[in-house]
């Protein structure tokens, strides 16, 4: 069980003058070559069907790039993952045959002679091994239940596996027997938090790391052994959670060990343990904030990790720390007013790689391993996953106008090596976001974007949607979202306005901290001033035909706007938003999120009341669309039900959209299209010209 971060997105709307367009439909066949060449906006179906590129993996010799592609099975209403191979020097990438059985989490063998990956083609999620051509695969692990992640030891002699087990079980068979018995019961009992994690009820197992020897064929050659035996702790299966030393003898990982108190603290630590046995050693016990993402240097002599200094402060920026491999001589390497993430060493050992939100971008940076000097490696846009091997840097990059592609850099200018979705992108008019800055709360500069509608005509005025991001510490960055993409709304004839209000990372720690204890006033002031600035600088925006839309924290803010700033809006849209903050903080799946309000509701009642949407329902008047998923345990659906109930009691035009099989996000492609169409229809109804 691992706890998900507070996530949320924003929201949008649409318009086709007199009625909302049905963007889910296929484009109508055209009659001539001239018409066929005319650009059009991004439809919902376009976005749902796009190939989604991620996870570049560079071969040990630096010549080839493995990467993942998710396509859409429209009839099955699901995504399908495949594995592709590209030449780092260029050429046409190809899909590997092993993809047909399902594939994820692929990695190169240390000698480059094989590909390891996860697949459930055998009935449960296990590690498999394929030839470098990706034509045939053999099963490596045969555990009695799923493997959620793995890492290959640099010497190629063992695997470290992430497996969820009952802590008091001394064998995997014991966990399997208990799981089978629980499956026959009609009740679940708990003695402590957490009860739920994002979209499922927990089963009280903990994800431990096991070491499994490999035989000469690279397959499992023995029984896996728990490296965390008896430890009441959880390690994420993700890339940044654990690492193996270059000599294959030592494991480092990040976790929490507070037992029943764990849900109420963000304090985590980095631990070190020998792969051949022994007790784990806490290397960061002195720090009460979160420590994690440990990585060994290529020569094995040093260790680096990320550390944030404060406990239970959301958005506290992590710094890079280094030490000797045994944890001795620890020192803070960076003094940088940005929050580092995704820490990796470069293979020459002279620098490390990190990503960070930075003034509306999510850039890749190099950190000098001696001086801590930080150098940006990318400009505008968002960098996702990345890896550098043998001097070849591969990274996934996207922007407002381009979905993710893989780029390779070997010292000169980056080179794009994938061109997925090229055919559909050639047909589209994707307006660029125009950045602007204004004086927000406390007179401080705040950044935003304005998008013109696709095909905008000089001299015409257009209605607008105001998109409010979630988090609240999840900023808008120049990216190509598959949940909330402003291009869906530019395609429907809208101006789009987005603001990175106080609380958004990427503008310095003080800017992020400004929202603490101030959910409902400082960001709202930024939104008001940002809207005024957008209208003043863009007279083509028809401010009298506008709707405000938000999700998660953005939905919370929509509810606050409904009571405290409803004048400009024809309508409102609230997806997975908050109605009653005290109830949320005590029912959501994250136990320490209450520190966004400085403590629990019974100790901070005045703050909660002042920034609680429920307080201002008497001033609600604008039509609102409310959407919520039944499997949402981050903002439980009762919040959406309460919002809709209040609207109905007040006699305000309102509509509730129930998404039974989705969580805090809407992920199934056909469901997402239907859900977005509800938003488009609602906004189109209220922003259409009168008459």
C-alpha positions, 0 to 999 in steps of 0.5 A: 500500500502506498499513499498517492499524492494530492492530485487534481486538475482544472476544468474547461468548457466549450461553445459553438455559438448557439449550442455546444458542439459534439466534439466526441464525434468523428470529423465529417468527411471533406469534399475537396483537397483544399477543405481537407487541408484546412486546420481544425481544433482538437476534438475530444475523440482526437485527444482520447485516441492519441498515442501517449509516449513515456518512460525512455530507457537508454541501452547500456551502450547508449545506442538504443532507446526503449520507451512505452506507448499507451494506445486506446482500445475504444471498444474496450474502454481502456488503455493498452500499453506497448513497448517500442524501440528507437535508435538513438541516432535516428530512424523509424522506431518499431513496436516490439512483438512482446507487447502483445501480451501486455508490458510495463516497466521495461528495463535493459539488462546490465549488459544490454543483452536482454530486456526485463519487463512486467506483464500479467500475461501469465495470470498475475503481474510478474517479471519477464525477460525478452531477447533484445529484438523483443520477439520472445519472452520467458517468465522470470518470477513465479510469485503467488501474487503480483510483483509491483516493481523491480530493479536489476542488480548492476552485476546481473546476478539478482533482482530486487522486487517490490511485493506487498506482504503481511508483515507478520508473515514469514513466507510468501505462502503465508501471505497468499493463504491469508489473502485467499481467506480474506477473499471469502469474508464479507467484512474488513476490519481495521485497527488503524489508519489508513483505511483507503488509498486513492480509489481502493480499500487497503488490505493492510499489507505492506510493500516490502523489497525482496531479493531474488537470485538469477541463474545463468539464463537470467531467470529466477533461480531461488526463493525471494528473500525479504530485505525488510523482514518484520518492518512495519513499513512501505516502499513504493514500487516507483523508480525513485524509491530504491536503488542498488549499489554498483557492486550489487551488494547494498540497497537503499530505499526511502520509507516511513516507520512510524507505525500507527502514527504514519498517516499523520506525518510526512516524515520519511527516511532513507535506509541502507541494508545489505542484500545478503542480510542484516538490519536496515540502518536509518541514514536520515533520522535527524531530519523530521521532514521527508527524505527519499529518492536515494541514488548511488553514484556510478562508482558506488562511493557516494550517495545522493537523496532528496530532503525537505526540511519541514514536517507536514508542510505541503509543497516544501521544496526538496534539496539535493543532499550527498554523503559517503555511500555508508551515509557518513559526511552528509551535506546539503548540496543545493541551495536553490529556491525550487523543489527538485524531483526525479534525482538521478546521477549522470554516468560520469559521476560529475553531475546529477539530474533533477526536474523542477517546476520553474515559472510555468515550465517543468524543466530538466536541470543538471546539478554539479556534484561538487559545487551544487551549481544548477544549470537548466538543460531544457527551456519551455515545456514539461519534461517527464521521465528521463535517463542518461547513459553513456553520455546519451540523455533521453527525455520525454517532453511535451508542451501546450501544442505538442503531446509527449515525444522522446528527445535525445541529447548527446552534447549538442542540440536535442534531437526528436526521435519519435513522432507519434500522432504526427498525422492527426497533429498535422490537421490541428490548429493548436493555439499557443498560450500567451503568458502574462504577469500581473500584480496579485496578492500583496502586490507580488507578480503572478503568472497566467496564460491566455489562449485564443480560440482555434481559427480566431478571426481578428475583430471578433469577440469570443466567450471564455472559460476560466480554468482553475488548477487543483492541488492546490500545489499542482501548478499549470505548466506548459504541458499536453494534458489528457485530463484537462487540456485547454485545446479542447476549449479553444477548438470549441471557440473559447478564449481560455484563461489560466492562473498560477495563483499563490500556492503554485510551485515554481515561483519560490518557496515563499510564493508556495507557502503563501497559501498555507492557512489561506486556501480561500483568500489569497488565491481568490484575490489572484484569480480576481486580479488575473481575470481583470488583467486578462480582460484588460489586455485582451479586449477580444474576450467577451467577459460577459459570456464566461464560465469558471471551471475547476477540479479538486482544489479547483472545485473547492475554489469554484464553490468559494467563487459561487459565494464570494465572487460570482458576478462575472460568471454565466455558469460554474463547473465543479469536478471532484470539488470540496463543499465541507472542508472539515468533513473532507480533512477527516474523511480523505485518504491522506491523514496529514493533509489537515496541515494545509489548514494548520491543524485539525478542524476542532483546533482551528475552527475559525480558519476552517469556517472562514475558508469553508464553501459551506459557510457562503451557500446563502450567497450562491446564485449561478448555475453549477454543474457538479461531477463526481466519481464513486471511487474518489477517496481523495475527495469523497463523493459525499462532497459533490453530493452535498454541493448538489444538495445545497444548489437544489435546496437554494433553487439554483439551476444545477446538474449532477453527473455521477461517474460510477467506476472512476476515481479522483480522475476520469481515466477510461477513454469513452467515459472521459469523452462522455464526461467532458461532453457534459461539461461542454454542453453545460458551458455551451448552454450558458455562454451562447448568445442570447436569442 
